[in-house]
Amino acid sequence: MLFNADIPLLTLIVFLPLAGVLGVLATRSRQWIQVVALISTLATFVLTLLPMWQFRPEQAGFQFVEHVPWIAILGISYHLGIDGLSLFLLPLTGFLSVAAVLVSWNNIRI
């Protein structure tokens, strides 16, 4: 097993880029902005690759499901999962994020 089932992998994939944004906003140095942006997108990309090794195509429905009651009184919950199509779209999005940071490397201005 590549990762612990107790770690909310999909939640990390969703919120790690937001942490990168906060890191970029916290600095004024152009070089640090580039480094923080690249590290956060690379880390997110690596996390998007992990489900590829654990996904079971013979299993129907969503996998890596995370379900957390959010506002229980209203019946609202936080629910994530990966199906066969999103399994490939997830790393594609991660790769494109890294590519976008690298393409804009010399265009970052403060």
C-alpha positions in Angstrom: 0.0 0.0 0.0 1.5 3.3 -1.1 -0.4 5.5 1.4 -2.3 5.2 4.6 -6.1 5.0 4.2 -6.5 7.3 7.2 -4.8 10.2 5.3 -7.4 12.2 3.4 -5.5 12.1 0.0 -8.2 13.8 -2.0 -8.6 16.6 0.5 -4.8 17.1 0.4 -5.0 17.3 -3.4 -7.8 19.9 -3.2 -6.3 22.1 -0.5 -2.6 21.9 -1.1 -2.8 24.4 -3.9 -4.6 26.8 -1.6 -1.8 26.5 0.9 0.6 27.3 -2.0 -1.5 30.5 -2.8 -1.2 31.5 0.9 2.6 31.0 0.7 2.8 33.1 -2.4 0.8 35.9 -0.9 3.0 35.8 2.2 6.2 36.7 0.4 7.4 39.7 -1.6 10.5 38.1 -3.2 10.1 37.2 -6.9 12.4 34.2 -6.4 10.4 32.9 -3.4 7.1 33.3 -5.2 8.5 31.1 -8.0 9.8 28.5 -5.6 6.7 28.3 -3.5 4.5 28.1 -6.6 6.6 25.4 -8.1 6.9 23.3 -4.9 3.2 23.5 -4.2 2.2 22.5 -7.8 4.9 19.7 -7.9 3.7 18.3 -4.5 0.1 18.4 -5.7 1.1 16.7 -9.0 2.9 13.9 -7.1 -0.2 13.4 -4.9 -2.4 13.1 -8.0 -0.3 10.2 -9.2 -0.7 8.1 -6.1 -4.2 6.8 -6.8 -3.0 5.4 -10.2 -1.3 2.6 -8.4 -4.1 1.7 -6.0 -7.1 2.1 -8.2 -9.0 -1.1 -8.9 -10.7 -0.9 -12.3 -12.8 -4.0 -11.7 -14.4 -2.3 -8.7 -17.5 -0.4 -9.7 -18.3 3.1 -8.3 -16.2 5.6 -6.6 -12.9 4.8 -4.9 -10.8 6.7 -2.3 -14.1 8.1 -1.0 -14.0 10.7 1.7 -17.2 11.5 3.5 -17.4 13.9 6.4 -20.5 15.4 7.8 -20.2 19.2 7.6 -23.4 20.9 8.7 -25.3 18.0 10.1 -28.4 19.9 11.1 -28.9 20.8 7.4 -27.8 17.4 6.1 -24.7 18.9 4.3 -21.6 16.8 4.0 -18.2 17.0 2.4 -17.9 14.1 0.0 -15.1 13.3 -2.5 -14.3 10.2 -4.6 -12.5 9.1 -7.8 -14.1 7.2 -10.6 -12.4 5.7 -13.7 -12.6 9.0 -15.7 -11.4 11.3 -13.0 -8.5 8.9 -12.3 -6.8 10.3 -15.4 -8.1 13.8 -15.3 -6.7 14.3 -11.8 -3.0 13.9 -12.8 -3.6 15.8 -16.0 -4.8 18.8 -14.0 -1.7 18.4 -11.7 0.6 18.3 -14.7 -1.0 21.3 -16.4 -0.6 23.2 -13.1 3.1 22.5 -13.0 3.4 23.4 -16.7 1.5 26.7 -16.2 4.0 27.7 -13.4 7.0 26.8 -15.6 5.7 28.6 -18.6 5.0 31.8 -16.6 8.3 31.5 -14.8 9.8 34.7 -16.4 6.5 36.6 -16.4 6.0 36.7 -12.6 6.0 40.3 -11.5 5.6 41.9 -8.1 
